[in-house]
Amino acid sequence: MRHQTGAGSGTPNRQGQQVEGSVPVGRGDVDRTIALQLLGGFALRRHGTPVTLNGPGQQLVAFVALGRTRRTGLTRALFPDSDDVHAMGRFRTTLWRVGTACPGLLVVSGPCVSLGEEVELDVARLTSWAVHVTDGFVGDVRFMTPDNWDLLPDVDEDWVSGERERLRELRFHALIEAADLLRSRGRLGAAMQACLGCVAEEPLRESGQRAAIAVHLAEGDVEAAYRRYRRFAELLRRELGVRPSGALVGLLEASGLRLDAHAHRFPSAPRAACVTPR
């Protein structure tokens, strides 16, 4: 899946003619294999070859990829300590450097800057995958693997943190849905992979642990389900001083287990307390 811009994007059409209205930044033909990664860290590849951008260049590209596209807003965000004249000059220089390093990555159209029509953006792939899972189609399994899927994890600024949390929640809930779908279809190995992705991301959130326990029970492996429950219970006790919810206990007891009600003498977690503290 490629990131799509609006109509009249300014890239060459199939006859090689320039579409009126906008201009790709940089010389040469637009590269139709530009991969932009923001999840797990910034990375850029053109024809499979890594492309290096300086700090302002990376920040400009990230701003545009996340939807901040007006040139005036980009200029102020990139160079807040410069006056308008100097900031605009620095912005033009940054735009030129990005275009020189990776032609076709950015497109200028009037007062706006956008990603080129053929840029493949991992954030867009993740969003599309989550939508497909909601529609009952798991598809691309790469997002189920435990990895660093945080948006620009090395950037500690407000303009990233809100979107980072949104994408983290989007992936987490999609993983839970994927696990339930795969388990219901008998694909228990794949379902467990989705569960492990949840647990790796948020080990204190009960929903991921509960999904993994449900897969163990679907496999008929009550012992593994009980071991996971005990490890989770101990983790909750040690980190938060609470115990698993009654719903999780009920899931295990429905399989025939009888948990010792006095085994954990600490408060039960309220339903909202399953979110990992930040």
VEXDREN-2710 file (C-alpha; in Angstrom, 1 decimal):
% VEXDREN-2710
k/r/px/py/pz
1/MET/0.0/0.0/0.0
2/ARG/1.3/3.4/-0.9
3/HIS/0.6/6.7/0.8
4/GLN/-1.9/8.6/-1.5
5/THR/-2.0/12.3/-1.9
6/GLY/-4.9/14.4/-3.3
7/ALA/-5.7/14.8/-7.0
8/GLY/-3.2/16.7/-9.1
9/SER/-0.2/15.6/-7.0
10/GLY/2.3/16.9/-9.5
11/THR/4.0/13.6/-10.2
12/PRO/4.5/12.4/-13.8
13/ASN/1.6/10.5/-15.3
14/ARG/2.0/7.3/-17.3
15/GLN/2.9/9.2/-20.4
16/GLY/5.7/11.0/-18.5
17/GLN/3.8/14.4/-18.5
18/GLN/3.8/16.6/-15.5
19/VAL/0.4/17.0/-13.8
20/GLU/-0.4/20.7/-13.4
21/GLY/-0.7/22.2/-9.9
22/SER/2.2/21.0/-7.9
23/VAL/5.8/20.2/-8.2
24/PRO/7.9/17.4/-6.7
25/VAL/10.9/18.6/-4.7
26/GLY/14.2/17.6/-6.2
27/ARG/15.7/16.9/-9.6
28/GLY/15.2/13.8/-11.8
29/ASP/12.3/11.4/-12.2
30/VAL/10.1/10.6/-9.2
31/ASP/11.2/7.4/-7.5
32/ARG/8.3/5.0/-7.2
33/THR/10.0/2.9/-4.5
34/ILE/10.4/5.4/-1.6
35/ALA/9.9/3.7/1.8
36/LEU/9.5/6.0/4.8
37/GLN/9.6/4.5/8.3
38/LEU/8.5/6.3/11.4
39/LEU/7.6/3.3/13.6
40/GLY/10.6/2.3/15.8
41/GLY/12.6/5.2/14.5
42/PHE/13.2/7.3/11.4
43/ALA/14.5/5.5/8.4
44/LEU/14.3/6.3/4.7
45/ARG/15.1/4.2/1.7
46/ARG/15.1/4.9/-2.0
47/HIS/15.4/2.0/-4.5
48/GLY/16.3/0.0/-1.4
49/THR/19.3/2.3/-0.6
50/PRO/19.3/4.1/2.8
51/VAL/18.9/7.9/2.5
52/THR/20.4/10.1/5.2
53/LEU/18.7/13.4/6.3
54/ASN/19.9/15.9/8.9
55/GLY/17.8/16.7/12.0
56/PRO/15.6/19.5/10.4
57/GLY/15.1/17.4/7.3
58/GLN/13.9/14.4/9.3
59/GLN/11.6/16.6/11.4
60/LEU/10.2/18.2/8.3
61/VAL/9.4/14.9/6.7
62/ALA/7.9/13.6/9.9
63/PHE/5.7/16.7/10.3
64/VAL/4.4/16.3/6.8
65/ALA/3.8/12.5/7.1
66/LEU/1.8/13.1/10.2
67/GLY/-0.5/15.6/8.6
68/ARG/1.1/19.0/9.3
69/THR/1.3/20.3/5.7
70/ARG/1.0/24.1/5.5
71/ARG/4.3/25.8/4.9
72/THR/3.8/28.6/7.4
73/GLY/3.0/26.2/10.2
74/LEU/5.9/24.0/9.2
75/THR/8.3/26.9/9.2
76/ARG/7.3/28.1/12.7
77/ALA/7.4/24.5/14.1
78/LEU/10.9/23.8/12.6
79/PHE/12.5/27.1/13.5
80/PRO/10.6/28.7/16.5
81/ASP/13.6/30.7/17.6
82/SER/14.1/32.5/14.2
83/ASP/12.3/35.6/13.0
84/ASP/9.9/35.1/10.0
85/VAL/12.5/36.1/7.4
86/HIS/15.3/33.9/8.6
87/ALA/12.9/31.0/9.4
88/MET/11.5/31.0/5.8
89/GLY/15.1/31.0/4.5
90/ARG/16.0/28.1/6.7
91/PHE/12.8/26.3/5.7
92/ARG/13.6/26.7/1.9
93/THR/17.1/25.4/2.5
94/THR/15.8/22.3/4.4
95/LEU/13.2/21.7/1.7
96/TRP/15.9/21.8/-1.0
97/ARG/18.2/19.5/0.9
98/VAL/15.5/16.9/1.4
99/GLY/14.6/17.1/-2.3
100/THR/18.2/16.7/-3.3
101/ALA/18.7/13.7/-1.0
102/CYS/15.5/12.0/-2.0
103/PRO/13.7/13.4/-5.1
104/GLY/9.9/12.8/-5.0
105/LEU/9.7/12.4/-1.3
106/LEU/8.0/15.7/-0.8
107/VAL/5.7/17.6/-3.1
108/VAL/5.0/21.4/-2.9
109/SER/1.6/22.5/-4.0
110/GLY/0.9/26.2/-3.3
111/PRO/1.0/26.8/0.4
112/CYS/1.2/23.1/1.3
113/VAL/3.8/20.4/1.4
114/SER/2.8/16.7/1.2
115/LEU/4.4/13.3/0.7
116/GLY/4.9/12.2/-2.9
117/GLU/2.2/10.1/-4.4
118/GLU/4.3/6.9/-4.4
119/VAL/5.8/7.1/-0.9
120/GLU/5.2/4.0/1.1
121/LEU/4.6/5.1/4.7
122/ASP/4.6/2.5/7.5
123/VAL/2.2/4.5/9.7
124/ALA/-0.4/4.3/6.8
125/ARG/0.3/0.5/6.5
126/LEU/-0.4/0.0/10.3
127/THR/-3.6/2.1/10.1
128/SER/-4.8/0.2/7.1
129/TRP/-4.0/-3.2/8.7
130/ALA/-6.0/-2.2/11.9
131/VAL/-9.0/-1.3/9.8
132/HIS/-8.8/-4.6/7.9
133/VAL/-8.7/-6.5/11.2
134/THR/-11.9/-4.7/12.3
135/ASP/-13.5/-5.9/9.1
136/GLY/-12.5/-9.5/9.8
137/PHE/-9.3/-9.7/7.6
138/VAL/-6.0/-10.2/9.5
139/GLY/-3.8/-10.0/6.4
140/ASP/-0.3/-8.6/7.0
141/VAL/1.1/-10.4/10.1
142/ARG/4.2/-8.2/10.5
143/PHE/2.4/-6.0/12.9
144/MET/1.7/-9.0/15.1
145/THR/5.4/-9.6/15.9
146/PRO/6.9/-8.3/19.1
147/ASP/9.0/-5.3/18.1
148/ASN/9.4/-1.6/18.7
149/TRP/6.4/-0.2/17.0
150/ASP/6.4/3.2/18.8
151/LEU/6.2/6.3/16.6
152/LEU/9.6/8.0/16.6
153/PRO/10.6/6.7/20.0
154/ASP/13.6/9.0/20.3
155/VAL/11.6/12.1/19.9
156/ASP/10.3/13.5/23.2
157/GLU/8.0/16.3/22.1
158/ASP/4.3/17.1/22.3
159/TRP/3.7/16.9/18.5
160/VAL/4.7/13.3/18.6
161/SER/3.5/12.0/21.9
162/GLY/-0.2/12.2/21.2
163/GLU/0.0/10.5/17.9
164/ARG/2.4/7.9/19.4
165/GLU/-0.2/7.0/22.0
166/ARG/-3.0/6.8/19.4
167/LEU/-1.1/4.4/17.2
168/ARG/0.0/2.3/20.2
169/GLU/-3.7/1.9/21.2
170/LEU/-4.7/1.3/17.6
171/ARG/-2.3/-1.6/17.3
172/PHE/-3.0/-3.0/20.7
173/HIS/-6.7/-3.3/20.2
174/ALA/-6.2/-4.6/16.6
175/LEU/-4.0/-7.3/18.0
176/ILE/-6.7/-8.3/20.5
177/GLU/-9.3/-8.5/17.7
178/ALA/-6.8/-10.4/15.5
179/ALA/-6.2/-12.9/18.3
180/ASP/-9.9/-13.5/18.8
181/LEU/-10.6/-13.8/15.0
182/LEU/-7.7/-16.3/14.5
183/ARG/-8.7/-18.3/17.6
184/SER/-12.3/-18.6/16.4
185/ARG/-11.0/-19.8/13.0
186/GLY/-8.8/-22.5/14.6
187/ARG/-5.5/-20.8/13.7
188/LEU/-4.2/-21.1/17.2
189/GLY/-0.5/-20.6/16.5
190/ALA/-1.2/-17.3/14.7
191/ALA/-3.6/-16.3/17.4
192/MET/-0.9/-16.8/20.1
193/GLN/1.5/-14.7/18.1
194/ALA/-1.0/-11.8/18.2
195/CYS/-1.4/-12.4/22.0
196/LEU/2.4/-12.3/22.5
197/GLY/2.5/-9.0/20.6
198/CYS/0.0/-7.6/23.1
199/VAL/1.8/-8.9/26.1
200/ALA/5.2/-7.6/24.9
201/GLU/3.7/-4.2/24.3
202/GLU/1.7/-4.0/27.6
203/PRO/2.5/-6.8/30.1
204/LEU/0.3/-5.3/32.8
205/ARG/-2.8/-5.0/30.6
206/GLU/-5.1/-7.9/31.4
207/SER/-6.8/-8.0/28.0
208/GLY/-3.6/-9.3/26.3
209/GLN/-3.0/-11.9/29.0
210/ARG/-6.7/-13.0/28.9
211/ALA/-6.5/-13.5/25.1
212/ALA/-3.3/-15.6/25.5
213/ILE/-5.0/-17.7/28.2
214/ALA/-8.0/-18.2/26.0
215/VAL/-5.8/-19.6/23.3
216/HIS/-4.1/-22.0/25.7
217/LEU/-7.6/-23.2/26.7
218/ALA/-8.6/-23.6/23.1
219/GLU/-5.6/-25.8/22.6
220/GLY/-6.7/-27.8/25.6
221/ASP/-3.5/-26.8/27.5
222/VAL/-5.0/-26.0/30.9
223/GLU/-1.6/-26.2/32.6
224/ALA/-0.1/-23.5/30.3
225/ALA/-3.1/-21.3/30.9
226/TYR/-2.7/-21.7/34.7
227/ARG/1.0/-21.0/34.5
228/ARG/0.4/-17.8/32.5
229/TYR/-2.3/-16.7/35.0
230/ARG/0.0/-17.3/38.0
231/ARG/2.8/-15.3/36.4
232/PHE/0.5/-12.5/35.5
233/ALA/-1.0/-12.5/39.0
234/GLU/2.5/-12.3/40.5
235/LEU/3.4/-9.4/38.2
236/LEU/0.3/-7.5/39.2
237/ARG/1.0/-8.0/42.8
238/ARG/4.6/-6.9/42.6
239/GLU/4.0/-3.9/40.3
240/LEU/0.6/-2.6/41.3
241/GLY/-0.4/-4.4/44.5
242/VAL/-3.7/-5.7/42.9
243/ARG/-4.9/-9.1/41.6
244/PRO/-6.5/-10.2/38.3
245/SER/-10.1/-9.4/37.7
246/GLY/-13.0/-11.7/38.4
247/ALA/-13.5/-12.1/34.6
248/LEU/-10.1/-13.6/34.2
249/VAL/-10.6/-15.9/37.2
250/GLY/-14.0/-16.9/35.8
251/LEU/-12.4/-17.8/32.4
252/LEU/-10.1/-20.2/34.1
253/GLU/-12.7/-21.7/36.4
254/ALA/-15.0/-22.3/33.4
255/SER/-12.3/-24.7/32.1
256/GLY/-12.6/-26.8/35.3
257/LEU/-9.8/-25.2/37.4
258/ARG/-10.7/-24.2/40.9
259/LEU/-8.4/-21.3/41.9
260/ASP/-7.6/-20.8/45.6
261/ALA/-9.5/-17.7/46.7
262/HIS/-7.0/-17.1/49.5
263/ALA/-3.9/-17.6/47.4
264/HIS/-3.5/-13.8/46.8
265/ARG/-4.4/-11.6/49.7
266/PHE/-4.3/-8.2/48.0
267/PRO/-7.0/-5.9/46.5
268/SER/-8.7/-6.9/43.3
269/ALA/-8.0/-4.6/40.3
270/PRO/-10.8/-2.3/39.3
271/ARG/-11.7/-2.7/35.6
272/ALA/-10.0/0.6/34.6
273/ALA/-6.7/-0.4/36.4
274/CYS/-5.5/-2.7/33.7
275/VAL/-3.8/0.1/31.8
276/THR/0.0/0.3/32.2
277/PRO/1.0/3.2/34.3
278/ARG/3.0/5.8/32.4
END
